[in-house]
Amino acid sequence: MKDVMIQITAAQSDAEQNRDELAEFSTEGRYEFEDGSGVIIYLESELTGMEGTETTIRFRPEGAVLSRVGTLTGQMDFTPGERNTFLYETPYGSSTVGLQTQRYNAALNEQGGTLEIEYVVDFDHAFVGTNTLHITIQEQRGNEHGKQD
């Protein structure tokens, strides 16, 4: 694993296709890539409303799984063409949420790159909105060889 800078842009469109920027922020994290697959790990911030939560994204060419542990707990499976459900647990209660990945593009290598995911969210099969995640990974300066864990 090596130290990286992670830039995340998350947006949501509702049923009327009104676009609302949810968050755009940069954070430090850890990154590993091998044979087309890898892991991105970072801590959520107050800006996302998930302070105290660690997010792990395990990606592969055909999809990704995003897991959160801490203040919020949940696991989201982004496999294009499949509808998945997950339990979304917060300090205020739990909900079962459905998601279907519409678009997935992992342009990542040993140095970093981009991960783009577009997915539809529903509650009990009722459309809530379309979300997009755009994640950019860059090596931190002076860390070209990475740290060994």
Secondary structure, 3 states (H helix, E strand, C coil): CEEEEEEEEEEEECCCCCEEEEEEEEEEEEEEEECCEEEEEEECCHHHCCCCEEEEEEEECCEEEEEEEECCEEEEEECECCEEEEEEEECCEEEEEEEEEEEEEEEEECCEEEEEEEEEEEECCEEEEEEEEEEEEEECCCCCCCCCC
